[in-house]
C-alpha cells in the first residue's frame, strides 16, 4: 500500500528558495451515464496530475489516481484537489504513492481537498499515507458538501517520521481541519494541531503513547450506522472477538446521525495498513485500488 523506506532526507527540498516552490491543482468531475461513471471536466496545473487506470473493476465506478510529479511537498508548496460526483456517479480516488512532506525552513506546506457529492452518487477518497518528515510544517484541510442521499468515504492515514529508518517526528507543525456538510448543514468538524516539541506530546500516554502512525476513516451514508458492528468485529473490538486488537494497534469506532467514524493508532505503518485493509470491506469497498499493491 505504501512504503516508509524513502530515499530522500528532505535536505534538498528544504534548501530550495520559497519563491521557486510549486503549486499543483487537480479538478475531477465524474458523471453518471446509463449506469456507468464517465469523466466530465478535468483540470490539471503545476505539479499535480491525474490518471485513470484500467483497473479491472467491475461495475459502475471510475478510478482516478492523483500524481505529484514533484515527488513530495516542501515548505511553501501548495496542493489542491477538487472532486465532484454528479448524480449516479461513483468515483474512487487514490494517490500514486505516499505523499512525503519534507523538512521546512519555516514556510508551510499546504494541502486542500474539496469534495462535492450529489444525491445517488459516491466518492471514496482513499489516498496512500501522508509521511511527515521531522521538521516539516504541514497545514491540511478537507471540506465536503454532500447531498442527503449521497455516500462519502474518507480514508486518511498519516505516518509521523520515516519509521522504517528509525526516524521520529520530533519538531514541526501538523495542522489538520475537516468540515463535512450534508444538505448544507455542518454535521462533522474535526481538528488536530501539533506544534513545536511534537515528540513530547506523542509520548504522553493520553495522546499516542510514543506510537507514530494514525488514521481516520469516516463514512457518511444512509447505511453508515448499520455497518458499525461489522467494523468493530473486523478490528477485534467486538465482545466476541477471540483475539482482540492485533499487536501494535489501538482502535475505536462509533456511529451516529448517518455517519461512522473509525480512529486507528499504530506503532508504525505496517499494522496501520493491515487495519485499514481489514476495515474497508466492511465500509462497502469491494476492491482496493490496485496501485496500493504495486
Residue, then its C-alpha position, 0 to 999 in steps of 0.5 A: x500500500x505504501x512504503x516508509x523506506x524513502x530515499x530522500x532526507x528532505x535536505x534538498x527540498x528544504x534548501x530550495x528558495x520559497x519563491x521557486x516552490x510549486x503549486x499543483x491543482x487537480x479538478x475531477x468531475x465524474x458523471x453518471x451515464x446509463x449506469x456507468x461513471x464517465x469523466x466530465x471536466x478535468x483540470x490539471x496545473x503545476x505539479x499535480x496530475x491525474x490518471x485513470x487506470x484500467x483497473x479491472x473493476x467491475x461495475x459502475x465506478x471510475x478510478x482516478x489516481x492523483x500524481x505529484x510529479x514533484x515527488x513530495x511537498x516542501x515548505x511553501x508548496x501548495x496542493x489542491x484537489x477538487x472532486x465532484x460526483x454528479x448524480x449516479x456517479x461513483x468515483x474512487x480516488x487514490x494517490x500514486x504513492x505516499x505523499x512525503x512532506x519534507x523538512x521546512x525552513x519555516x514556510x508551510x506546506x499546504x494541502x486542500x481537498x474539496x469534495x462535492x457529492x450529489x444525491x445517488x452518487x459516491x466518492x471514496x477518497x482513499x489516498x496512500x499515507x501522508x509521511x511527515x518528515x521531522x521538521x516539516x510544517x504541514x497545514x491540511x484541510x478537507x471540506x465536503x458538501x454532500x447531498x442527503x442521499x449521497x455516500x462519502x468515504x474518507x480514508x486518511x492515514x498519516x505516518x509521523x517520521x520515516x519509521x522504517x529508518x528509525x526516524x521520529x517526528x520530533x519538531x514541526x507543525x501538523x495542522x489538520x481541519x475537516x468540515x463535512x456538510x450534508x444538505x448544507x448543514x455542518x454535521x462533522x468538524x474535526x481538528x488536530x494541531x501539533x506544534x513545536x516539541x511534537x515528540x513530547x506530546x506523542x509520548x504522553x500516554x493520553x495522546x499516542x503513547x510514543x506510537x507514530x502512525x494514525x488514521x481516520x476513516x469516516x463514512x457518511x451514508x444512509x447505511x453508515x450506522x448499520x455497518x458499525x458492528x461489522x467494523x468493530x468485529x473486523x478490528x477485534x473490538x467486538x465482545x466476541x472477538x477471540x483475539x482482540x486488537x492485533x499487536x501494535x494497534x489501538x482502535x475505536x469506532x462509533x456511529x451516529x446521525x448517518x455517519x461512522x467514524x473509525x480512529x486507528x493508532x499504530x506503532x508504525x505503518x505496517x499494522x496501520x495498513x493491515x487495519x485499514x485493509x481489514x476495515x474497508x470491506x466492511x465500509x462497502x469497498x469491494x476492491x482496493x485500488x490496485x496501485x496500493x499493491x504495486 
